[in-house]
Amino acid sequence: MNKTELVARIAEVSSLTKKDSEAALNAMLSAVQESLVAGEKVVLTGFGTFEVRNRKERVGHNPRTGASISIPAQKSPAFKAGKVLKEAVR
């Protein structure tokens, strides 16, 4: 499912127009992004948790040359599915 299909599904289920559904989806995605940038967790009970995880610096290898390279530490967005979502998918 892509964004267009998701907007159509939201419109169908919520009785909103596609335009309003897209605005709601964009607002939700923007709010999640802003919270993650601010270092906050976003917890959607029953669905899951969005958070930023810190990845340590590590050593990798260039596949062409086999040379060792240093991969710098970085922040990475992560999602952990909630219990209800996990059980629904099973």
NUMARGU-155337 format. One record per residue: residue in three letters; residue number from 1; x, y, z negated of N, C-alpha, C in turn. Coordinates in steps of 0.2 Angstrom, whole numbers, plus 5000, padded with zeros to 4 digits. Each point is the difference from the previous one (the first is absolute). Example, Ala and Ser with C-alpha at 12.3 -4.5 7.8 and 13.67 -1.06 7.14 Angstrom:
r  k  n.xx  n.yy  n.zz  ca.xx  ca.yy  ca.zz  c.xx  c.yy  c.zz
ALA  1  5066  4972  4961  4996  5006  5000  5004  5006  5000 $
SER  2  4998  5005  5004  5004  5006  4999  4996  5005  4997 $
END
This chain:
r  k  n.xx  n.yy  n.zz  ca.xx  ca.yy  ca.zz  c.xx  c.yy  c.zz
MET  1  5004  4994  5000  4996  5006  5000  5005  5006  5000 $
ASN  2  4998  5005  5005  5004  5006  5000  4996  5006  4997 $
LYS  3  5003  5006  5000  4996  5005  4996  4993  5002  5004 $
THR  4  5000  5000  5006  4994  5001  5004  4994  4995  4998 $
GLU  5  5002  4994  4999  4995  4994  4998  4998  5001  4993 $
LEU  6  5005  5002  4996  4999  5001  4993  4995  5006  4999 $
VAL  7  5001  5005  5004  4995  5006  4999  4993  4998  5002 $
ALA  8  5000  4996  5006  4993  4998  5002  4997  4995  4995 $
ARG  9  5004  4996  4997  4997  4996  4995  4997  5004  4993 $
ILE  10  5004  5005  4998  4998  5004  4995  4994  5004  5002 $
ALA  11  4999  5002  5006  4994  5004  5002  4994  4995  5000 $
GLU  12  5001  4994  5002  4995  4995  5000  4997  4998  4993 $
VAL  13  5005  4999  4996  4998  4998  4993  4998  5006  4996 $
SER  14  5002  5006  5001  4998  5005  4995  4995  5005  5003 $
SER  15  4998  4999  5006  4995  5004  5003  5003  5007  5001 $
LEU  16  5006  5001  5000  5003  5007  5002  5002  5000  5008 $
THR  17  5001  5006  5002  5002  5000  5007  5007  4998  5001 $
LYS  18  5002  4998  5006  5007  4998  5001  5005  5006  4998 $
LYS  19  4997  5006  5002  5004  5006  4998  5001  5001  4993 $
ASP  20  4995  4999  4996  5000  5000  4993  5004  4995  4997 $
SER  21  4999  4994  5003  5004  4994  4997  5008  5001  5001 $
GLU  22  5001  5002  5006  5008  5002  5001  5002  5005  4996 $
ALA  23  4996  5005  4998  5003  5005  4995  5001  4997  4993 $
ALA  24  4995  4996  4998  5001  4997  4994  5006  4995  4999 $
LEU  25  5001  4996  5006  5006  4996  5000  5006  5004  5000 $
ASN  26  5000  5005  5004  5006  5004  5000  5002  5004  4993 $
ALA  27  4994  5002  4997  5001  5003  4993  5003  4995  4995 $
MET  28  4997  4994  5001  5003  4994  4995  5007  4999  5001 $
LEU  29  5002  4999  5006  5007  4998  5002  5004  5006  4998 $
SER  30  4998  5006  5001  5004  5006  4998  5001  5000  4993 $
ALA  31  4995  4999  4996  5000  5000  4993  5005  4995  4997 $
VAL  32  5000  4994  5003  5004  4994  4998  5007  5002  5001 $
GLN  33  5002  5003  5006  5006  5002  5002  5003  5006  4995 $
GLU  34  4996  5005  4999  5002  5005  4996  5002  4997  4993 $
SER  35  4996  4996  4997  5001  4997  4994  5007  4996  4999 $
LEU  36  5001  4996  5006  5006  4996  5000  5006  5005  5001 $
VAL  37  5000  5005  5003  5005  5005  5001  5001  5003  4993 $
ALA  38  4995  5001  4996  5001  5003  4994  5002  4995  4994 $
GLY  39  5001  4994  5003  5003  4995  4995  4995  4996  4996 $
GLU  40  4993  5001  5002  4995  4997  4996  4997  4994  5003 $
LYS  41  4998  4995  4996  4996  4994  5003  4993  5002  5001 $
VAL  42  4998  4996  5005  4993  5001  5002  4997  4993  4999 $
VAL  43  4995  5000  4995  4997  4993  4998  4993  5000  5002 $
LEU  44  4998  4996  5005  4993  4999  5002  4998  4993  4997 $
THR  45  4997  5000  4994  4998  4994  4996  4996  4995  5005 $
GLY  46  5002  4994  5000  4997  4995  5004  5003  4999  5007 $
PHE  47  5003  5006  5002  5003  5000  5007  5008  4999  4999 $
GLY  48  5003  5004  4997  5007  5000  4999  5004  5006  4998 $
THR  49  5006  5000  5000  5004  5006  4997  5005  5002  5005 $
PHE  50  5001  5006  5002  5005  5003  5004  5005  5003  4996 $
GLU  51  5006  4999  5001  5005  5003  4996  5007  5001  5004 $
VAL  52  5004  5004  4997  5007  5001  5003  5005  4996  4996 $
ARG  53  5004  4996  5004  5005  4996  4996  5007  5002  5003 $
ASN  54  5004  5000  4995  5007  5002  5001  5004  4994  5002 $
ARG  55  5003  5000  5006  5005  4995  5002  5007  5002  4999 $
LYS  56  5004  4995  4997  5007  5001  4998  5004  5000  5006 $
GLU  57  5006  5003  5000  5005  5000  5005  5002  4993  5001 $
ARG  58  5001  4998  5006  5002  4993  5001  5005  4999  5006 $
VAL  59  5003  4995  5001  5004  4998  5005  4997  4996  5006 $
GLY  60  5000  5002  5006  4997  4997  5005  5006  4998  5005 $
HIS  61  4998  4997  5006  5005  4998  5005  4997  5002  5007 $
ASN  62  5005  5003  5004  4998  5002  5006  4999  4993  5004 $
PRO  63  4995  4999  5003  4999  4993  5004  5005  5000  5006 $
ARG  64  5001  5005  5003  5005  5000  5006  5007  4999  4998 $
THR  65  5002  5003  4995  5007  5000  4999  5002  4996  4994 $
GLY  66  4995  4998  4995  5001  4997  4994  5003  5004  4995 $
ALA  67  5001  5006  5001  5003  5005  4995  4995  5001  4995 $
SER  68  5003  5001  4994  4996  5002  4994  4998  5007  5000 $
ILE  69  4994  5002  4999  4998  5007  4999  4996  5001  4994 $
SER  70  5001  5006  4997  4996  5002  4994  4993  5003  5002 $
ILE  71  4995  4997  4997  4993  5003  5001  4999  5004  4994 $
PRO  72  4998  5006  5001  4999  5005  4994  4994  4998  4997 $
ALA  73  5000  5002  4993  4994  5000  4996  4994  5004  5004 $
GLN  74  4994  4998  4999  4994  5003  5003  4994  4999  4996 $
LYS  75  4995  5004  5001  4993  4999  4997  4996  4997  5006 $
SER  76  4996  4995  4998  4996  4997  5005  4992  4999  4997 $
PRO  77  4996  5002  5005  4993  4999  4997  4998  4992  5000 $
ALA  78  4996  4998  4995  4998  4993  4999  4993  5000  4998 $
PHE  79  4997  4994  5002  4993  4999  4998  5000  4993  4997 $
LYS  80  4996  5000  4994  4999  4993  4997  4993  4999  5000 $
ALA  81  4997  4995  5003  4993  4998  5000  4998  4998  4993 $
GLY  82  4993  5003  4999  4997  4998  4994  4997  4993  5000 $
LYS  83  4998  4998  4994  4997  4993  4999  4994  4999  5004 $
VAL  84  4995  5005  5000  4994  4999  5004  5002  4999  5008 $
LEU  85  5005  5004  5002  5001  5000  5007  5004  4993  5002 $
LYS  86  5004  4998  4995  5004  4994  5001  4995  4994  5001 $
GLU  87  4995  5000  4995  4995  4995  5000  4995  5000  5006 $
ALA  88  4999  5006  5003  4996  5000  5006  5003  4998  5006 $
VAL  89  5007  5000  5000  5003  4998  5006  5001  4993  5000 $
ARG  90  5000  4996  4994  5002  4993  5000  4995  4996  5003 $
END
